[in-house]
Amino acid sequence: MAAPLEAEPLPHPAPGLIFRRALRLRCPLCGGHPILLSWFTVAPSCPGCGLHLDRDEPGYWIGSYTVNLFLTEGFLAVAFLAGLLLTWPVVPWTWFTAIGIALAVLVPILVFPHTKVLYLAVDLAFRPVEDSDLTTPRESGFARRGPS
């Protein structure tokens, strides 16, 4: 009886490729997808390579919360400055307040899945994959789609 073939380890992609894959909501490691179960839910592991998407750490997604917060506050700052420059010297403060509140609610929701996958990409860029990150069984129910 022949010995089972051992899986080849995945090569660690360059940081640029990791971030491009993440922005396209694909697995930053292999480029496989889908890794989102819904807009607000990331799969436990990649259906292509089996990468455990929270890297087995409690509180892991606090990093994605931080990325989301930075993106939202940056967007609000740019919108505020652009609004000031466009309306100066008669600034409609009531409109600014209403638009600011709307943006503060909508932007985090709109960028939510991207921030989760972007934080995973940041983590993979600084801390390469270990064997324990790939021990989670592949998710069933997903059709494997090729890498990017």
N, C-alpha and C positions, 0 to 999 in steps of 0.2 A: 504494500500500500504506500502510495506516495505521500510525503510530508506536506501539510498544508502550506500554501504560499504565504509568506509574511508580507504584510502591506508595506509598501515603501513609505518612508516618512515624507510628509509634504515639505517642499522647499519653502523657506521663509521669503515671502515676496518683499520687494522694495517698498519703502514707506509710501512713495507716490502711488503705487498700485494699490496698496492697502486703503488709502484714503479715497481713491477713485471708486473702488468697489463699494466702500461704505456709503459714499454719497449716492450711489445707485441702489442702495438698500439691498446689497448682496453680502454674502459672507466675506469679510475682509481677507480671510486666509485663502479660500479656494475659489471665490467668485460664484459659488453656487447660490441658488435661491429656490423657493422663497424662504426667508428667515423670519418674516412677520406673519403671525397668525391673524392679527387685526391691526388697526391703526395704533392701538395702545398696548399690544402684546407681542413680545418677541418670543420666538420658539425657544425651547430649552437648549436645543443644539442644532447645528447646521445639518440639513438633510444630505448635503454632499460629502462633507469631510468628517462630520461628527463633532466638530469643535463645540465645546460647552460654552454657550454664549454669555454666561455670567461668570465664567472662569472660577467657579466654585468658591466664591468669597461672599460672606454675608455683607450686605450693604454695598455690593458692587455698583449698583445703579446710581449711587449718590454722585458718582463722577459724571454720568449723563445728565443728572439734574443740574450740576454745575455748568456743563456745556450749554444746556438749555437756558439757564439763567444769564450767562454771558452773552449768548446770541440775542436773547430778548432785550436785555438792557442796551446792547450795542445798537440794535435796530431802533429802539425808542430814542436813543441819543441822536442818531442820524436823522430820524424823522423830526425830532424837536428842532435841531439846528437848521434843517432844510426849511421847516415851516417858519422859523424866525426870520431866516434870510429872505424868504419869499414874501412875507407879510409886513416886514419892518417898514415904517415905525408904528403902524396901527395893527397891533397884534391881537387877534381874536382869542382871548384867553379862555373863554367858555368853550369854544370849538377845540382848542388845544387840549383842554381837560377831557372832553368827551372822546376825542380821537385817541388820546393817550391811554385812557381806560380800555377802550376797545382793542387797541394794539396789545396792551399788557395781558389781555385775556386770550386773544386769538393767536398771537405769534407763538407762545409756548405749545399750543395745541397743534399748530401747523408744522412745527419743526420737531415735534416729539419723536417720531420714529427715526429721523435722521440723527438726532443727538444720541440716541441709544447706540446706534451702530457706529457713529463717529467716535464715541468714547471707547468702544471696543477696539476701533482702529488705532486710537492713541495708545491704548494699553498694549496692543500687539506690537506697535512700533517700538515701544520701550522695553517690553517684557515678552520675549519670544515664547512660542508655544512649548509647553512641557507635555510629557506623555500623559499626565493626569488630566490635562485639558481635553484630550481626545478619547478618554475611556468611557464617556457617556454613550450609550447606544444611539445609533442614528434614529431620527424620528420617522415613524411609519406614517403613511397617509400622504406623504408629499411625493410628487414625481420629481426625480432628480433632473435638473436642468443644467446644462453645461456651464463651465466657468466662463468668465468674461475675457 
